[in-house]
Every structure is written in structure tokens, then in C-alpha cells.
Amino acid sequence: MASPIDHASQAGHVEPVRRLSVNLPESLHVRFKTVCSATNRRMVGEIVDLVERRTAELEDEAGLWRSRDETAARRRKAIEQALTCNFPTGDIEEMLADIERGRDLR
């Protein structure tokens, strides 16, 4: 049953929330609570972030579809990461020059 407390999602709409009880080893709970306090973070916010990220990973692994906005954001992030890697540009002249440079290394 949904709680009367609502959660504002990243999409900007409000949706009902569900309670999730998790048993953690006491030492892990203490570490988590301590680090959240030391960094001025709320434990619930960090857990929601963790569950959202892991759920997205598992959806990718399972090939499940997500909203268009989420898919577009993930594609933009992938493109930004690829641009930092010095991959071939698709420019034939640049690719041929790279091949020639490789031949000169012998």
C-alpha cells in the first residue's frame, strides 16, 4: 500500500512511495550512517540514488525499455565519454593518416 508521503521524481511529477525494509550488518549501517552524516547527506536519498543506478544497470542487462528521456540522457552521457577517448572520427583522411603513421612505426 502506498504511503501518504509522496516522492518527487526527477521527471518532476509526484508519485506514491513504498517502504522497503532492509537488514544490514550493524557495522555497515554504522559506516553508512557516519559517512552520510559527515557529508551532509540523507541516508534515504543515497539509498534511492543507489537503487535507481543499479536498477538502470539491471534494466540494460535484461534489455528492458525505459522512458525516452532516460534513454536520451544515457546516450548523451555515452557520447560525452566517447569523445574523451580519442576514437576514430569517421573522417577517411584522418583514418588513412593514422594507418600511415602506424606503418611508419615498424
N, C-alpha and C positions, 0 to 999 in steps of 0.2 A: 504494500500500500504506500502511496506517495506521501511524503511529508508535507505539512503545510508550508514549510520553508521552501522557497524556490531558488533555483540556481540560474544566474545569468550566464549563458554560454557565450563563446567567442563570436557566434553569429549574431549576438545581440538580442535574441529572444529569450524569454524566461521559460524554464521548464521545471516540472516537479523533480524532486530529488529522491533517491533511495538510500537507505542506511546500509553500510557494509561493515560488518564486524570482522576484524582480523586478529588472530592470535599471533603475537610476535614474541620471540625470546626477549626476556626483560632487558638484557644488555643492549640489544639492537634498538629497543624502544627508547632506552635512556640516551643512547648515542644520537638517535634521530631527533628526539625532543631537544637535546642540548644544542645540536648544530642548527636546528630551526630557530631556537631562541637566540643563539649567538649571531645569526644572520638576519634577525628581524623578519622571519618568515613564519607563516601559519602552517602547522603540520597538515591540515586538511588541504590547503592549496597545493602543497608539494605532492601529496598523495594523488590528488586529482590530476596534476600535471604528469606524474609518473604513469598513471593508468591510461591517460589519453595517448601519451607517446607509445607505450607498449601495445595498446590496442591497435594503433595505426600500423605498427610493425607487424603484428599478427594478421591484420587485415591484408596487408601487402603479401605476406607469406601465403595466405589462404586464397589470394586472388579475389577478395571481396571488394565490391564497389563502394566508394564513399561519395560525398557530395562534390559537385563541380568545383566549389570554392576550395575545398581541401585538396583536391587533385591538382588544381592550378597552382596553389601555394607550394605543394610538394615539387611540382615540375620546375617552378621558378627557383626554388632552393637548389635543385639538382643542377640546373643550368648555371647558377652562380658558382657552385662548387666546381663544375667542369671548367669554367672559364679561368679558374685559378691553377689549372693543371697543365697548361701548355700542350693540349691535344692538337692534332692537325685541324686546320681551319676549314678544309674543303677547297681551298684555293689551289688549283692544279700547279701553278707556277711555284708556289711555296713548297708544295709537296715534292715536286721534282727537284727543287734545290736541296731539300732535306735528304733526298735519296742520293744526290751527287755528293753532298757533304759526307754521308755515310760511306760512300765508295772511296773517298779521299782518306778515310781513317785506316785503310788497310796498309 
